[in-house]
Amino acid sequence: MGHSQRLHGTWRLLASLACVTLACSLTGRPGLAPAAMPASAEATTPTPTATGLSVTPSPPTSLIDALQAEVEAGEMSYEESLIAGLRLLAGELDLEVALSQTPVELEGTAIVHDAQLYLLRGSDAATQDELDRLLRILIPRPETLLEFSIPATSSSGRGRGVARPSGAEEDCAALWANGFPPGSDAKCFLYKEATVGSSKVHVFYPITTLPKGFTTAYADAAFQAVVDALKKYAGLAVPGRPTVLKNIQVVFSLLPGKTGGMAVTPTEPGHDPCQIILFPLAIEDNEIRKAKVSGGPGGPPASHAAFQQNVAHEVFHCFQIWNFPALSFEATWDVQDWWAESTAEYFSNVVYPTVDNEWRFMETWLSDSGSVPLFEESYENFAFFQYVGNQQGNNGVLSLIDHLTPAAQGDEDAQAVRLASFPGIQALFDGYARDFMDGKIADASKKIFPSAPPLVLPPYQIGISQAGTISLDAAPFTLVRYGLTFAPGHEYKLAATVQAGGGVHTSRPVAVAGAWGDLPASVKPACGPTEYYLVMTTTLAASGPYKIALKVAQGDSIGCDTCLVGTWDLNIPSFAEYSEAPFQEMPGFYQFDAAGGLWRYRFRADGTMRAEFDFFYTYSLHQDGGEFGADIVTNGKIDIDGTGEGTYISDGLSNLAFGLVQDNVSLKDEIYLNGEKLDASVFGSLSAGYGFAKGDTTIYSCDAEAGQLLINVGPQANLPPIQYDRVSTDPNKP
């Protein structure tokens, strides 16, 4: 045999030795903590259907949601809800009196929008008269404000303001309530102005002090927020047409009393400037938040961070009405809030990436997304549009909105049909669901949303302990996830059949993030329950729910060896003995030099395992030259790095079988021949799964008292077993 043939054969043998058991085939991300599952393995049998699940709804997200809930409960009519909403904003009605539930968000844009729409199309004249009165109180005429204002740069008066006679604050409040009638010489506002691109910006703020912490710093913060937002939104591109940016007027409200909202952006198309009204509650809310919210590097000042992101949110409502006028105004707000409020939240985060004010809706998103379709949510859809933006960019979000325009005069069903025809929507929504489950969605600052481990709602947690059929379904555009818990003691053979609709269903072990695929043909729980997530999504809006039947057949009994459960590290002397064994009949040819690093297995009670490698070993080969020439000394090093996930099953005696779930192990080799480095690639790839005999059975023994595990992957080759030493009886430690 020549030098190259001998070296090639020896190297391949060394590679296979390096990859014993799972070294070259088990990989993956760190395991995630399981979601809440039934406390008992006997929880439910597979026979009940999961169709028609009911989940306790979250509190209303917005002011208009809370009012709509009163209408649905029969407490008031739709017309009465509009009047009540405007009276709340005007401070004529207390929140606690009007609503049985306090909403998460108190923005008033939705109420004003629907009131404006009712003025145009409503049927009750008395309601229209009252709405008109209230709208005149809430929204000053843009063209009159300059008459009642002086530039903030004026040197007259004291400081940045002017001297005011006694009672001036009350006078300005009365003028506001009367719509600032012409002919008065009163001055109620200072104003700042600037031009941003083609947009003129005015910010009007009171000469006298608003309650609860208002200072001119809030006016400066609002002014800067509008400028920041316009600069950012100027870079957006609406598909097929120029982006429209007009003028903006921000006004700090002078209304007396306790207004029940933070901000209002009237949304009638054609209005220029777009007006944003800020109520005292916006300042009070920020005063509460500023101890908790920090602008962070590159963000706005911490004391005004949440306030400024709220202003950027309102500016995007202006952007919506400028660029999508029909879609933004033709339907009532409950039809469009699923995209209008959530894209305003998303783009306000684009303006201020580090503020994270949109996270106030995080809890609602984490819970409601599992049972509530996109079209029945509002602000909390910010995370869906964040995912779309991450995948397709900011202009991709605008493309999706623009795609909805033909449904402008329709209802939510019409918009759902339009969204269903958006190119690639099923793959996009399925990716959104998987990344939610794996905790991979990041906001504009690259901060990861805390969606993993995912919340699986109690009705969607299904315990399986015997044979039967489970009926599972998913409504369109709903991030439906089930938790399947298989009781130990038996094999379960699975077969899923589509019963209705169309969509995607995919699963993974709870402990193995990212390992998505078909439901396994069989599940073999070891010493504890085995848990899987099953995600079902459909974007076929007109077809109704997507339904599958999961048939479960019970197989053979499964053995359990509790000794295996825990964390085990490679015993290096044992590995050295194993690596030298094939060369016993070749004295002096092979020498094990050194080894070190991490080679660890974690056997979990549920029949899954994790492998972790940061390991190397070195060796030397000595071959006499003899009649062929000089001696040959080969020095080699093999590095094994990465993590892996798999399954195992033991008969509780001596047989152990492994299965691959996720592979991400890499091997790197270095070979020197008489000191000269060789190109190891000519000998083939090290990462081809050597040593991992998928489905094959190995021989093992486990001594709980001694804390030793012996695994023999080559008994037929008369190789010795490799020893592993127990590190912990807990597979999650250290």
Secondary structure, 3 states (H helix, E strand, C coil): CCHHHHHHHHHHHHHHHHCCCCCCCCCCCCCCCCCCCCCCCCCCCCCCCCCCCCCCCCCCCCHHHHHHHHHHCCCCCHHHHHHHHHHHHHCCCCHHHHCCCCCCCCCCHHHHHHHHHHHHHCCCHHHHHHHHHHHHHHCCCHHHHHHHEEECCCCCCCCCCCCCCCCHHHHHHHHHHCCCCCCCCCCCEEEEEEEECCEEEEEEEECCCCCCCCCHHHHHHHHHHHHHHHHHHCCCCCCCCCCCCCCEEEEECCCCCCCCCCEECCCCCCCCCEEEEECHHHHHHHHHHCCCCCCCCCCCCHHHHHHHHHHHHHHHHHHHHHHCHHHHHCCCHHHHHHHHHHHHHHHHHHHCCCCCHHHHHHHHHHHHCCCCCHHHCCHHHHHHHHHHHHHHHHHHHHHHHHHCHHHCCCCHHHHHHHHHCCCCHHHHHHHHHHHHHHCCCECCCCCECCCCCCCCCHHHEEEECCCEEEEEEECCCCCEEEEEEECCCEEEEEEEEEEECCCEEEEEECCCCCCCECCCCEECCCCCCEEEEEEEECCCHHHCCEEEEEEEEEEEECCCCHHHCEEEEECHHHHHHHHHHHHCCCCCCEEEEEEEEEEEEEECCCCEEEEEEEEEEEEEEEECCHHHCCCEEEEEEEEEEEEEEEEEEECCCCEEEEEEEEECCEEEEEEEECCEECCHHHHCCCCCCCCCCCCCEEEEEEECCCCEEEEECCHHHCCCCEEEEEEECCCCCC
